[in-house]
Amino acid sequence: MPGSRGGDFFPLILGILQPLLLRILPPVSTGLAYKSLWQVERAFRELKSGLDLRPVYHWTENRIRGHVMVCFLALTLEMALRRRVARLKDKVRYEDLLQHLSELKAVEIYLDGCRYLAGTELVGHASLAFSAIGMRPPAHIREMPR
């Protein structure tokens, strides 16, 4: 971990993730979501059922904080994706979209000293997830940095 103290890790992660979170969920939306406590509570229930979390036991404060931060980040990203998918003109159930995304597979290939990542074709509504967040789907074969 960066720095000499474990606590230095959290500001670093938040600094890296903040631009992504602000692109997906602007500060005004974040404030409104926070004020709507019932939505947050519902989202946590959905998070637990949707991600199939099992009990995780941590013994140090830093690990507990890390676990909570990762769960909150997953919740935030899930809710942002749900909202964006709901705004698409192609109506698709979020659960179906997740099923189609889960069918994507990738394998690393090493050839002539280069590393490549080869992925499967997008199936069903998987491409809509990329459209919803304003990204192009990844190429089927791409060279990876060393």
TIRO-2110 file (N, C-alpha, C; in Angstrom, 1 decimal):
// TIRO-2110
0.8, -1.2, 0.0, N, 1, A
0.0, 0.0, 0.0, CA, 1, A
0.9, 1.2, 0.0, C, 1, A
0.4, 2.3, -0.6, N, 2, A
1.2, 3.5, -0.7, CA, 2, A
1.4, 4.1, 0.7, C, 2, A
2.5, 4.7, 0.9, N, 3, A
2.8, 5.4, 2.2, CA, 3, A
3.1, 4.4, 3.2, C, 3, A
3.4, 4.9, 4.4, N, 4, A
3.8, 4.0, 5.5, CA, 4, A
2.6, 3.6, 6.4, C, 4, A
1.5, 4.2, 6.2, N, 5, A
0.3, 3.9, 7.0, CA, 5, A
-0.8, 3.4, 6.1, C, 5, A
-1.6, 2.4, 6.6, N, 6, A
-2.7, 1.8, 5.9, CA, 6, A
-3.8, 2.9, 5.6, C, 6, A
-3.9, 3.9, 6.4, N, 7, A
-4.9, 4.9, 6.2, CA, 7, A
-4.7, 5.7, 5.0, C, 7, A
-3.4, 5.8, 4.4, N, 8, A
-3.1, 6.5, 3.2, CA, 8, A
-3.8, 5.9, 2.0, C, 8, A
-4.2, 4.7, 2.1, N, 9, A
-4.8, 4.0, 1.0, CA, 9, A
-6.2, 4.6, 0.6, C, 9, A
-7.0, 5.0, 1.5, N, 10, A
-8.4, 5.5, 1.2, CA, 10, A
-8.4, 6.8, 0.5, C, 10, A
-7.6, 7.8, 0.9, N, 11, A
-7.6, 9.0, 0.1, CA, 11, A
-7.1, 8.8, -1.4, C, 11, A
-6.2, 7.9, -1.5, N, 12, A
-5.6, 7.5, -2.8, CA, 12, A
-6.8, 6.9, -3.7, C, 12, A
-7.5, 5.9, -3.2, N, 13, A
-8.6, 5.3, -3.9, CA, 13, A
-9.7, 6.3, -4.2, C, 13, A
-10.0, 7.1, -3.2, N, 14, A
-11.1, 8.1, -3.5, CA, 14, A
-10.6, 9.1, -4.5, C, 14, A
-9.3, 9.5, -4.6, N, 15, A
-8.8, 10.4, -5.6, CA, 15, A
-8.9, 9.8, -7.0, C, 15, A
-8.7, 8.5, -7.1, N, 16, A
-8.7, 7.8, -8.3, CA, 16, A
-10.2, 7.7, -8.8, C, 16, A
-11.1, 7.4, -7.9, N, 17, A
-12.5, 7.1, -8.2, CA, 17, A
-13.3, 8.3, -8.4, C, 17, A
-13.0, 9.4, -7.8, N, 18, A
-13.8, 10.6, -7.8, CA, 18, A
-14.2, 11.0, -9.2, C, 18, A
-13.2, 11.1, -10.1, N, 19, A
-13.6, 11.6, -11.5, CA, 19, A
-14.6, 10.6, -12.1, C, 19, A
-14.4, 9.3, -11.9, N, 20, A
-15.4, 8.4, -12.5, CA, 20, A
-16.8, 8.6, -11.8, C, 20, A
-16.8, 8.7, -10.5, N, 21, A
-18.1, 8.8, -9.9, CA, 21, A
-18.8, 10.1, -10.3, C, 21, A
-18.0, 11.2, -10.4, N, 22, A
-18.6, 12.5, -10.8, CA, 22, A
-19.1, 12.4, -12.2, C, 22, A
-18.5, 11.6, -13.1, N, 23, A
-19.0, 11.5, -14.5, CA, 23, A
-20.3, 10.7, -14.5, C, 23, A
-20.4, 9.7, -13.7, N, 24, A
-21.6, 8.9, -13.7, CA, 24, A
-22.7, 9.5, -12.8, C, 24, A
-22.3, 10.1, -11.7, N, 25, A
-23.3, 10.6, -10.7, CA, 25, A
-22.9, 12.0, -10.3, C, 25, A
-23.3, 13.1, -10.9, N, 26, A
-22.9, 14.4, -10.5, CA, 26, A
-23.2, 14.7, -9.0, C, 26, A
-22.5, 15.7, -8.4, N, 27, A
-22.7, 16.0, -7.0, CA, 27, A
-24.1, 16.3, -6.6, C, 27, A
-24.8, 17.0, -7.5, N, 28, A
-26.2, 17.4, -7.2, CA, 28, A
-27.1, 16.1, -7.0, C, 28, A
-26.9, 15.1, -7.9, N, 29, A
-27.6, 13.9, -7.9, CA, 29, A
-27.2, 13.1, -6.6, C, 29, A
-25.9, 13.2, -6.3, N, 30, A
-25.4, 12.5, -5.1, CA, 30, A
-26.1, 13.0, -3.8, C, 30, A
-26.2, 14.4, -3.7, N, 31, A
-26.9, 15.0, -2.6, CA, 31, A
-28.4, 14.6, -2.5, C, 31, A
-29.1, 14.6, -3.7, N, 32, A
-30.5, 14.3, -3.7, CA, 32, A
-30.7, 12.8, -3.3, C, 32, A
-29.8, 12.0, -3.8, N, 33, A
-29.9, 10.5, -3.4, CA, 33, A
-29.7, 10.3, -1.9, C, 33, A
-28.8, 11.1, -1.4, N, 34, A
-28.5, 10.9, 0.1, CA, 34, A
-29.7, 11.4, 0.9, C, 34, A
-30.4, 12.4, 0.4, N, 35, A
-31.5, 12.9, 1.2, CA, 35, A
-32.7, 12.0, 1.1, C, 35, A
-32.7, 11.2, 0.0, N, 36, A
-33.8, 10.2, -0.1, CA, 36, A
-33.4, 8.9, 0.6, C, 36, A
-33.5, 8.9, 1.9, N, 37, A
-33.1, 7.8, 2.7, CA, 37, A
-33.8, 6.5, 2.3, C, 37, A
-35.0, 6.5, 2.0, N, 38, A
-35.7, 5.3, 1.6, CA, 38, A
-35.1, 4.7, 0.4, C, 38, A
-34.7, 5.5, -0.6, N, 39, A
-34.0, 4.9, -1.8, CA, 39, A
-32.7, 4.3, -1.4, C, 39, A
-32.0, 4.9, -0.5, N, 40, A
-30.7, 4.3, -0.1, CA, 40, A
-30.9, 3.0, 0.6, C, 40, A
-31.9, 2.9, 1.5, N, 41, A
-32.2, 1.7, 2.2, CA, 41, A
-32.6, 0.6, 1.2, C, 41, A
-33.5, 1.0, 0.2, N, 42, A
-33.9, 0.0, -0.8, CA, 42, A
-32.7, -0.5, -1.6, C, 42, A
-31.8, 0.5, -1.9, N, 43, A
-30.7, 0.1, -2.7, CA, 43, A
-29.8, -0.8, -2.0, C, 43, A
-29.6, -0.7, -0.6, N, 44, A
-28.8, -1.6, 0.1, CA, 44, A
-29.4, -3.0, 0.1, C, 44, A
-30.7, -3.1, 0.2, N, 45, A
-31.4, -4.4, 0.1, CA, 45, A
-31.1, -5.0, -1.2, C, 45, A
-31.3, -4.2, -2.3, N, 46, A
-31.0, -4.7, -3.6, CA, 46, A
-29.5, -5.1, -3.8, C, 46, A
-28.7, -4.3, -3.2, N, 47, A
-27.2, -4.6, -3.3, CA, 47, A
-27.0, -6.0, -2.7, C, 47, A
-27.5, -6.2, -1.5, N, 48, A
-27.3, -7.5, -0.9, CA, 48, A
-27.9, -8.7, -1.7, C, 48, A
-29.0, -8.5, -2.2, N, 49, A
-29.6, -9.6, -3.0, CA, 49, A
-29.0, -9.7, -4.4, C, 49, A
-28.7, -8.5, -5.0, N, 50, A
-28.2, -8.6, -6.4, CA, 50, A
-26.8, -9.1, -6.5, C, 50, A
-25.9, -8.7, -5.5, N, 51, A
-24.5, -9.1, -5.5, CA, 51, A
-24.3, -10.4, -4.8, C, 51, A
-25.3, -11.0, -4.1, N, 52, A
-25.2, -12.2, -3.4, CA, 52, A
-24.0, -12.2, -2.5, C, 52, A
-24.0, -11.2, -1.6, N, 53, A
-22.9, -11.0, -0.6, CA, 53, A
-23.0, -12.0, 0.5, C, 53, A
-21.9, -12.5, 0.9, N, 54, A
-21.9, -13.5, 2.0, CA, 54, A
-21.2, -12.8, 3.2, C, 54, A
-21.3, -13.3, 4.4, N, 55, A
-20.6, -12.6, 5.5, CA, 55, A
-19.1, -12.6, 5.2, C, 55, A
-18.5, -11.5, 5.5, N, 56, A
-17.0, -11.4, 5.4, CA, 56, A
-16.5, -10.9, 6.7, C, 56, A
-15.5, -11.5, 7.3, N, 57, A
-15.0, -11.2, 8.6, CA, 57, A
-13.7, -10.5, 8.5, C, 57, A
-13.6, -9.3, 9.0, N, 58, A
-12.4, -8.5, 9.0, CA, 58, A
-12.1, -8.2, 10.5, C, 58, A
-10.8, -8.1, 10.8, N, 59, A
-10.4, -8.0, 12.1, CA, 59, A
-9.7, -6.6, 12.4, C, 59, A
-9.3, -5.9, 11.3, N, 60, A
-8.7, -4.6, 11.5, CA, 60, A
-9.6, -3.5, 11.0, C, 60, A
-9.4, -2.3, 11.6, N, 61, A
-10.2, -1.2, 11.2, CA, 61, A
-10.0, -0.8, 9.7, C, 61, A
-8.8, -0.9, 9.2, N, 62, A
-8.6, -0.6, 7.8, CA, 62, A
-9.3, -1.5, 6.9, C, 62, A
-9.3, -2.8, 7.2, N, 63, A
-10.0, -3.8, 6.4, CA, 63, A
-11.5, -3.6, 6.5, C, 63, A
-12.1, -3.2, 7.6, N, 64, A
-13.5, -2.9, 7.7, CA, 64, A
-13.8, -1.7, 6.9, C, 64, A
-13.0, -0.7, 7.0, N, 65, A
-13.3, 0.6, 6.2, CA, 65, A
-13.2, 0.3, 4.7, C, 65, A
-12.2, -0.5, 4.4, N, 66, A
-12.1, -0.9, 3.0, CA, 66, A
-13.2, -1.7, 2.4, C, 66, A
-13.7, -2.6, 3.2, N, 67, A
-14.9, -3.4, 2.8, CA, 67, A
-16.1, -2.5, 2.7, C, 67, A
-16.3, -1.6, 3.6, N, 68, A
-17.5, -0.7, 3.5, CA, 68, A
-17.4, 0.2, 2.3, C, 68, A
-16.2, 0.7, 2.1, N, 69, A
-16.0, 1.6, 0.9, CA, 69, A
-16.2, 0.8, -0.4, C, 69, A
-15.8, -0.4, -0.5, N, 70, A
-16.0, -1.2, -1.7, CA, 70, A
-17.5, -1.5, -1.9, C, 70, A
-18.2, -1.8, -0.8, N, 71, A
-19.6, -2.1, -0.9, CA, 71, A
-20.4, -0.8, -1.3, C, 71, A
-20.0, 0.3, -0.7, N, 72, A
-20.6, 1.6, -1.1, CA, 72, A
-20.4, 2.0, -2.5, C, 72, A
-19.1, 1.8, -3.0, N, 73, A
-18.8, 2.0, -4.4, CA, 73, A
-19.6, 1.1, -5.3, C, 73, A
-19.7, -0.1, -5.0, N, 74, A
-20.5, -1.1, -5.8, CA, 74, A
-22.0, -0.6, -5.8, C, 74, A
-22.5, -0.2, -4.7, N, 75, A
-23.9, 0.3, -4.6, CA, 75, A
-24.1, 1.5, -5.5, C, 75, A
-23.2, 2.5, -5.4, N, 76, A
-23.3, 3.7, -6.1, CA, 76, A
-23.2, 3.4, -7.6, C, 76, A
-22.3, 2.6, -8.1, N, 77, A
-22.2, 2.3, -9.5, CA, 77, A
-23.4, 1.5, -10.0, C, 77, A
-23.9, 0.6, -9.2, N, 78, A
-25.1, -0.1, -9.6, CA, 78, A
-26.3, 0.8, -9.7, C, 78, A
-26.5, 1.7, -8.8, N, 79, A
-27.7, 2.6, -8.9, CA, 79, A
-27.5, 3.5, -10.0, C, 79, A
-26.3, 4.0, -10.3, N, 80, A
-26.1, 4.9, -11.4, CA, 80, A
-26.4, 4.2, -12.8, C, 80, A
-25.9, 2.9, -12.9, N, 81, A
-26.2, 2.1, -14.1, CA, 81, A
-27.7, 1.9, -14.2, C, 81, A
-28.3, 1.5, -13.1, N, 82, A
-29.8, 1.3, -13.2, CA, 82, A
-30.5, 2.5, -13.8, C, 82, A
-30.1, 3.7, -13.3, N, 83, A
-30.8, 4.9, -13.8, CA, 83, A
-30.5, 5.2, -15.2, C, 83, A
-29.3, 5.0, -15.6, N, 84, A
-28.9, 5.2, -17.0, CA, 84, A
-29.6, 4.2, -18.0, C, 84, A
-29.7, 3.0, -17.5, N, 85, A
-30.4, 1.9, -18.3, CA, 85, A
-31.8, 2.3, -18.5, C, 85, A
-32.4, 2.8, -17.4, N, 86, A
-33.9, 3.1, -17.4, CA, 86, A
-34.1, 4.3, -18.4, C, 86, A
-33.1, 5.1, -18.7, N, 87, A
-33.3, 6.3, -19.6, CA, 87, A
-33.1, 5.9, -21.0, C, 87, A
-32.7, 4.7, -21.3, N, 88, A
-32.4, 4.3, -22.7, CA, 88, A
-33.8, 4.1, -23.4, C, 88, A
-33.8, 4.4, -24.7, N, 89, A
-35.0, 4.2, -25.5, CA, 89, A
-35.3, 2.7, -25.7, C, 89, A
-34.3, 1.9, -25.7, N, 90, A
-34.5, 0.4, -25.8, CA, 90, A
-34.8, 0.0, -24.3, C, 90, A
-36.0, -0.4, -24.1, N, 91, A
-36.4, -0.8, -22.7, CA, 91, A
-35.9, -2.3, -22.5, C, 91, A
-35.1, -2.4, -21.4, N, 92, A
-34.6, -3.8, -21.1, CA, 92, A
-34.6, -3.8, -19.6, C, 92, A
-34.9, -5.0, -19.1, N, 93, A
-34.8, -5.2, -17.6, CA, 93, A
-33.3, -5.2, -17.2, C, 93, A
-33.1, -4.6, -16.1, N, 94, A
-31.7, -4.5, -15.5, CA, 94, A
-31.2, -5.9, -15.3, C, 94, A
-32.0, -6.8, -14.7, N, 95, A
-31.5, -8.2, -14.4, CA, 95, A
-31.1, -8.9, -15.7, C, 95, A
-31.9, -8.7, -16.8, N, 96, A
-31.5, -9.3, -18.1, CA, 96, A
-30.2, -8.8, -18.6, C, 96, A
-30.0, -7.5, -18.4, N, 97, A
-28.8, -6.9, -18.9, CA, 97, A
-27.6, -7.5, -18.1, C, 97, A
-27.7, -7.6, -16.8, N, 98, A
-26.7, -8.2, -16.0, CA, 98, A
-26.4, -9.7, -16.4, C, 98, A
-27.4, -10.4, -16.7, N, 99, A
-27.3, -11.8, -17.2, CA, 99, A
-26.4, -11.8, -18.5, C, 99, A
-26.8, -10.9, -19.4, N, 100, A
-26.0, -10.9, -20.7, CA, 100, A
-24.6, -10.5, -20.4, C, 100, A
-24.4, -9.5, -19.5, N, 101, A
-23.0, -9.1, -19.2, CA, 101, A
-22.2, -10.2, -18.6, C, 101, A
-22.9, -11.0, -17.7, N, 102, A
-22.1, -12.1, -17.1, CA, 102, A
-21.7, -13.2, -18.0, C, 102, A
-22.3, -13.2, -19.2, N, 103, A
-21.9, -14.2, -20.2, CA, 103, A
-20.6, -13.9, -20.9, C, 103, A
-20.1, -12.6, -20.7, N, 104, A
-18.9, -12.2, -21.4, CA, 104, A
-17.7, -12.9, -20.7, C, 104, A
-16.8, -13.4, -21.5, N, 105, A
-15.6, -14.0, -21.0, CA, 105, A
-14.4, -13.5, -21.7, C, 105, A
-13.2, -13.5, -21.1, N, 106, A
-12.0, -13.1, -21.7, CA, 106, A
-10.9, -14.0, -21.3, C, 106, A
-9.8, -14.1, -22.1, N, 107, A
-8.7, -14.9, -21.8, CA, 107, A
-7.4, -14.2, -22.3, C, 107, A
-6.4, -14.3, -21.5, N, 108, A
-5.1, -13.7, -21.8, CA, 108, A
-4.3, -14.6, -22.8, C, 108, A
-3.7, -14.0, -23.8, N, 109, A
-2.9, -14.8, -24.8, CA, 109, A
-1.6, -14.1, -24.8, C, 109, A
-0.5, -14.9, -24.7, N, 110, A
0.8, -14.5, -24.9, CA, 110, A
1.4, -15.0, -26.2, C, 110, A
1.8, -14.0, -27.0, N, 111, A
2.3, -14.4, -28.4, CA, 111, A
3.4, -13.5, -28.8, C, 111, A
4.6, -14.1, -29.1, N, 112, A
5.8, -13.3, -29.5, CA, 112, A
6.1, -12.2, -28.5, C, 112, A
6.1, -12.5, -27.2, N, 113, A
6.4, -11.6, -26.2, CA, 113, A
5.4, -10.5, -25.9, C, 113, A
4.3, -10.6, -26.6, N, 114, A
3.2, -9.6, -26.3, CA, 114, A
2.1, -10.2, -25.6, C, 114, A
1.3, -9.4, -24.8, N, 115, A
0.2, -9.9, -24.1, CA, 115, A
-1.1, -9.4, -24.7, C, 115, A
-2.0, -10.2, -25.0, N, 116, A
-3.3, -9.8, -25.6, CA, 116, A
-4.5, -10.3, -24.7, C, 116, A
-5.6, -9.6, -24.8, N, 117, A
-6.8, -10.0, -24.1, CA, 117, A
-7.8, -10.3, -25.2, C, 117, A
-8.3, -11.5, -25.2, N, 118, A
-9.3, -11.9, -26.2, CA, 118, A
-10.6, -12.1, -25.5, C, 118, A
-11.7, -11.4, -26.0, N, 119, A
-13.0, -11.5, -25.3, CA, 119, A
-14.0, -12.0, -26.3, C, 119, A
-15.1, -12.5, -25.7, N, 120, A
-16.2, -13.1, -26.5, CA, 120, A
-17.0, -12.0, -27.1, C, 120, A
-17.9, -12.4, -28.0, N, 121, A
-18.8, -11.4, -28.6, CA, 121, A
-19.8, -11.0, -27.6, C, 121, A
-20.3, -9.8, -27.7, N, 122, A
-21.4, -9.3, -26.9, CA, 122, A
-22.7, -10.1, -27.2, C, 122, A
-23.4, -10.5, -26.2, N, 123, A
-24.6, -11.2, -26.4, CA, 123, A
-25.8, -10.4, -25.9, C, 123, A
-27.0, -10.7, -26.4, N, 124, A
-28.2, -10.1, -26.0, CA, 124, A
-28.1, -8.6, -25.9, C, 124, A
-28.4, -8.0, -24.7, N, 125, A
-28.5, -6.6, -24.5, CA, 125, A
-27.2, -6.0, -23.9, C, 125, A
-26.1, -6.8, -23.9, N, 126, A
-24.9, -6.4, -23.2, CA, 126, A
-24.4, -5.0, -23.8, C, 126, A
-24.5, -4.8, -25.1, N, 127, A
-24.0, -3.6, -25.7, CA, 127, A
-24.8, -2.3, -25.1, C, 127, A
-26.0, -2.5, -24.6, N, 128, A
-26.7, -1.4, -24.0, CA, 128, A
-26.1, -0.9, -22.8, C, 128, A
-25.4, -1.7, -22.0, N, 129, A
-24.7, -1.3, -20.8, CA, 129, A
-23.7, -0.3, -21.2, C, 129, A
-22.9, -0.6, -22.2, N, 130, A
-21.9, 0.4, -22.7, CA, 130, A
-22.5, 1.6, -23.2, C, 130, A
-23.6, 1.5, -23.9, N, 131, A
-24.3, 2.7, -24.5, CA, 131, A
-24.8, 3.6, -23.3, C, 131, A
-25.3, 3.0, -22.3, N, 132, A
-25.8, 3.7, -21.1, CA, 132, A
-24.8, 4.6, -20.4, C, 132, A
-23.6, 4.1, -20.4, N, 133, A
-22.5, 4.9, -19.7, CA, 133, A
-21.7, 5.7, -20.7, C, 133, A
-22.0, 5.7, -22.0, N, 134, A
-21.3, 6.5, -23.0, CA, 134, A
-20.0, 6.0, -23.4, C, 134, A
-19.8, 4.6, -23.4, N, 135, A
-18.6, 4.0, -23.8, CA, 135, A
-18.8, 3.1, -24.9, C, 135, A
-17.7, 2.9, -25.7, N, 136, A
-17.7, 1.9, -26.8, CA, 136, A
-17.4, 0.6, -26.2, C, 136, A
-18.1, -0.5, -26.6, N, 137, A
-17.7, -1.8, -26.2, CA, 137, A
-16.2, -2.1, -26.5, C, 137, A
-15.6, -2.9, -25.6, N, 138, A
-14.1, -3.1, -25.9, CA, 138, A
-14.0, -4.0, -27.2, C, 138, A
-12.8, -3.8, -27.8, N, 139, A
-12.5, -4.6, -29.0, CA, 139, A
-12.4, -6.1, -28.5, C, 139, A
-12.6, -7.0, -29.5, N, 140, A
-12.6, -8.4, -29.1, CA, 140, A
-11.2, -8.9, -28.8, C, 140, A
-10.2, -8.3, -29.5, N, 141, A
-8.8, -8.7, -29.2, CA, 141, A
-8.1, -7.4, -29.1, C, 141, A
-7.4, -7.2, -28.0, N, 142, A
-6.6, -6.0, -27.8, CA, 142, A
-5.3, -6.3, -27.1, C, 142, A
-4.3, -5.5, -27.4, N, 143, A
-3.0, -5.7, -26.8, CA, 143, A
-3.0, -5.0, -25.5, C, 143, A
-2.4, -5.7, -24.5, N, 144, A
-2.4, -5.2, -23.1, CA, 144, A
-1.0, -4.6, -22.8, C, 144, A
-1.0, -3.5, -22.0, N, 145, A
0.3, -3.0, -21.6, CA, 145, A
1.1, -4.0, -20.8, C, 145, A
2.4, -3.8, -20.9, N, 146, A
3.3, -4.7, -20.2, CA, 146, A
3.4, -4.4, -18.8, C, 146, A
END
